[in-house]
Amino acid sequence: MIIEGIVLRGREFEPVEGRVVVEDGEIAAVEEASVDGTAIVCPAFVNAHTHIGDSIAKEAGEGLSLSELVAPPDGLKHRLLRAADREELVAAMARSLSYMEQSGTGAFVEFREGGVDGVEAIRAALEGPDLESVVLGRETVEAMERADGFGASGANDADFVAERRATREAGKLFGIHAGEVDSSDINQALDLDPDFLVHMVHAEELHMDRVADSEIPVVVCPRSNCTTGVGQPPVEALTTRTTVALGTDNVFLNSPSMFREMALTAQLYDLSAREILRMATVNGAEIAGIDGGLVEAGQPARLCVLDGDSDNLCGVHDPVRAVVRRAGTADVERVVLAG
């Protein structure tokens, strides 16, 4: 497979005219050359924090607090998940996964409610799309053992010491929500030495210093935080201390569109387009422990190819800024996934 156009190459997303050569699901070469194509070729996005099970309840719960919406065990989300039958749940997740693929996402990290049954349900939903998935089970150690790791709700909900120990012994990924509503659970979460933290809306200097000292990466979800009204994480400060990635969080709060997540991040924070694109691609891949997120030889062929001649993108002078601030799902010409 050969894809021609403006290629956003490497970690700096250097725009080069040329072609990407794909062989056996891997990028074999990125070649500079004069080409006729107008496509913009960038890495497929890595959505570093999702709750895909919420697909059964999009836009439910208007006016409820965050605790009323998602707090285990009886938040609205958990009640709706318990009430849904498996066929309904799998079908709704499959639709969201299909949308994610259509909108340029190549991989995602899922916090999967429902114990073992929840893990098996999303595995069933993944039988269609070629997305790379990192599924973190919740609620039980057995769910972690059947998944790719454990995704903890928050240190105020439980101490998670046993789950952290079991996950470490299994050599799997451990992530935990922290600092979403207030700062009271951040130190407890850090004490668990997680592989990554999610949200950190209310992180203070002492917490960010601990993050830097421990080299613990953070996934932020600005649109979700806006929707629930909890505030915004100190993203600029976090990026000076650790690796930061973007996630779209609960599907019932927001669409799992990384284009929308990047655009809002660009409006809220004084960050370069390149930094934000890294947050949406390679940073998430590194946190998840998977390859990808870059267009360079030796990487998996997970690519988002945009129509540079679309009515929206025609005339763009800076393709990196265009991907981050302007592009949308309608501009996606094709998505190439290594699977």
Disulfide bonds with the S-S distance in Angstrom:
none
